[in-house]
């Protein structure tokens, strides 16, 4: 009797499992998953384009975006305006989870299935270049924020590291453009 009950339970489980595999609700779930994946791909593509456009704007307006002028208030050295690296981290997506470039490497890698086979190496090289340069830009921006406070530092040190950061922002933007070209995305 014990083995008959076990066989019946196993058969019931097998029938229930196989019924689930071919049920209309599982087909609906599969369609919903495909639709969700498609909408995620679209959102990822839009974020890459938005991020690229924001970086282009940032670079075109570098001086204005990385300078803060305090009306009616002088800085430590009597200047009204100071260079600030905070915008570098903002535009690269390191300051907000709502930024289009927040975790951009992950976003780009989710789109790997849309990459033509003959461009896979270029795609992964561009993703890697973006990631390395974005991290380096953020690091240089952080270092520049301490340029005046360090012994022997001054406004010239802030500018030096901020300009080094700019080179990495340019390389990050260019890597995004390569990814966009491979995925046939327009700015």
C-alpha positions as CSV (number, residue, x, y, z in Angstrom):
1,X,0.0,0.0,0.0
2,X,2.9,2.4,0.8
3,X,4.4,2.0,-2.7
4,X,1.1,2.4,-4.4
5,X,0.5,5.7,-2.6
6,X,4.0,6.9,-3.5
7,X,3.5,5.9,-7.2
8,X,0.1,7.8,-7.3
9,X,1.7,10.9,-5.7
10,X,4.5,10.8,-8.2
11,X,2.1,10.4,-11.1
12,X,-0.1,13.2,-9.8
13,X,3.0,15.4,-9.5
14,X,4.2,14.5,-13.0
15,X,0.7,15.2,-14.5
16,X,0.4,18.5,-12.6
17,X,3.9,19.6,-13.7
18,X,3.3,18.6,-17.3
19,X,-0.1,20.3,-17.3
20,X,1.5,23.5,-16.0
21,X,4.0,23.4,-18.9
22,X,1.4,23.5,-21.6
23,X,-1.3,25.5,-19.8
24,X,-2.6,28.7,-21.4
25,X,-1.5,30.6,-18.3
26,X,2.1,29.6,-18.8
27,X,1.9,30.8,-22.4
28,X,0.6,34.1,-21.1
29,X,3.4,34.2,-18.6
30,X,6.0,33.5,-21.3
31,X,4.5,36.3,-23.5
32,X,4.6,38.7,-20.6
33,X,8.2,37.8,-19.9
34,X,9.1,38.4,-23.5
35,X,7.2,41.7,-23.5
36,X,8.9,42.7,-20.2
37,X,12.3,41.8,-21.7
38,X,11.5,43.8,-24.8
39,X,10.4,46.9,-22.8
40,X,13.6,46.6,-20.7
41,X,15.7,46.5,-23.9
42,X,13.9,49.6,-25.1
43,X,14.4,51.4,-21.8
44,X,18.1,50.4,-21.8
45,X,18.6,51.7,-25.3
46,X,16.9,54.9,-24.4
47,X,19.1,55.3,-21.4
48,X,22.2,54.8,-23.4
49,X,21.1,57.5,-25.9
50,X,20.1,59.9,-23.1
51,X,23.4,59.3,-21.3
52,X,25.3,60.0,-24.5
53,X,23.4,63.2,-25.2
54,X,23.9,64.4,-21.6
55,X,27.7,63.7,-21.7
56,X,27.8,65.6,-25.0
57,X,26.0,68.5,-23.5
58,X,28.3,68.4,-20.4
59,X,31.4,68.4,-22.6
60,X,30.1,71.2,-24.8
61,X,29.4,73.3,-21.6
62,X,32.3,72.0,-19.5
63,X,33.4,75.4,-18.1
64,X,29.9,76.5,-17.2
65,X,29.0,73.1,-15.7
66,X,32.2,72.7,-13.6
67,X,32.3,76.3,-12.3
68,X,30.2,77.6,-9.4
69,X,30.0,81.4,-8.9
70,X,28.8,82.7,-5.6
71,X,27.1,86.0,-5.9
72,X,28.1,88.4,-3.2
73,X,30.4,85.9,-1.5
74,X,34.1,85.6,-2.0
75,X,35.9,82.3,-1.7
76,X,39.0,81.7,0.5
77,X,41.3,83.4,-2.0
78,X,39.0,86.3,-2.8
79,X,37.6,84.8,-6.0
80,X,33.9,84.7,-6.7
81,X,34.0,81.5,-8.8
82,X,35.4,78.1,-8.1
83,X,35.8,75.0,-10.2
84,X,33.9,72.0,-8.9
85,X,34.2,68.3,-9.8
86,X,30.8,67.3,-8.5
87,X,29.1,67.6,-11.9
88,X,31.5,65.0,-13.4
89,X,30.1,62.3,-11.0
90,X,26.6,63.6,-11.7
91,X,26.8,63.3,-15.4
92,X,28.4,59.9,-15.3
93,X,25.6,58.5,-13.3
94,X,27.4,58.0,-10.0
95,X,25.2,60.3,-7.9
96,X,21.6,59.1,-8.6
97,X,19.9,55.8,-9.2
98,X,17.5,57.7,-11.6
99,X,20.4,58.8,-13.9
100,X,20.3,57.2,-17.3
101,X,24.0,56.2,-16.9
102,X,23.5,54.7,-13.4
103,X,25.2,51.2,-13.7
104,X,25.7,51.9,-17.4
105,X,28.0,48.8,-17.9
106,X,25.2,46.6,-16.7
107,X,22.7,48.4,-18.9
108,X,24.9,47.9,-21.9
109,X,25.6,44.2,-21.2
110,X,21.8,43.5,-21.0
111,X,21.8,44.4,-24.7
112,X,24.4,41.9,-25.7
113,X,21.9,39.8,-27.6
114,X,21.2,42.7,-30.0
115,X,24.8,42.9,-31.0
116,X,25.6,41.5,-34.5
117,X,28.0,38.5,-34.3
118,X,30.7,40.3,-36.3
119,X,30.7,43.2,-33.8
120,X,30.8,41.4,-30.5
121,X,34.5,42.1,-29.8
122,X,34.0,45.8,-30.6
123,X,31.0,45.9,-28.3
124,X,32.7,44.4,-25.3
125,X,35.8,46.6,-25.9
126,X,33.6,49.7,-26.0
127,X,31.7,48.6,-22.8
128,X,35.0,48.0,-21.1
129,X,36.4,51.3,-22.3
130,X,33.4,53.1,-21.0
131,X,33.6,51.5,-17.6
132,X,37.3,52.1,-17.2
133,X,37.1,55.7,-18.3
134,X,34.0,56.6,-16.3
135,X,35.6,55.2,-13.1
136,X,38.9,57.1,-13.9
137,X,36.9,60.3,-14.6
138,X,35.1,60.0,-11.3
139,X,38.4,59.3,-9.4
140,X,40.1,62.3,-11.0
141,X,37.2,64.5,-10.1
142,X,37.3,63.3,-6.5
143,X,41.0,63.9,-6.3
144,X,40.5,67.4,-7.8
145,X,38.0,68.2,-5.0
146,X,40.9,68.0,-2.6
147,X,43.3,69.9,-4.7
148,X,43.3,73.1,-2.6
149,X,43.3,71.3,0.7
150,X,46.5,69.3,0.2
151,X,49.9,70.7,1.0
152,X,51.3,72.4,-2.0
153,X,47.9,72.4,-3.6
154,X,45.9,75.2,-5.0
155,X,43.4,76.2,-7.6
156,X,45.8,75.0,-10.3
157,X,45.8,71.5,-8.9
158,X,42.0,71.5,-8.9
159,X,42.1,72.5,-12.6
160,X,44.8,70.0,-13.4
161,X,42.8,67.0,-12.1
162,X,39.5,68.3,-13.5
163,X,41.1,68.5,-16.9
164,X,42.4,65.0,-16.5
165,X,38.9,64.0,-15.6
166,X,37.6,65.7,-18.8
167,X,39.8,63.5,-21.0
168,X,38.2,60.4,-19.4
169,X,34.7,61.9,-19.8
170,X,35.5,62.3,-23.5
171,X,36.7,58.7,-23.8
172,X,33.5,57.5,-21.9
173,X,31.3,59.5,-24.3
174,X,33.2,58.1,-27.3
175,X,32.8,54.5,-26.0
176,X,29.0,55.1,-25.6
177,X,28.9,56.3,-29.2
178,X,30.6,53.1,-30.3
179,X,28.0,51.1,-28.5
180,X,25.3,53.2,-30.0
181,X,26.7,52.6,-33.5
182,X,26.9,48.9,-33.0
183,X,23.3,48.8,-31.7
184,X,22.2,51.1,-34.5
185,X,21.0,53.8,-32.0
186,X,20.7,57.4,-33.1
187,X,21.6,60.3,-30.7
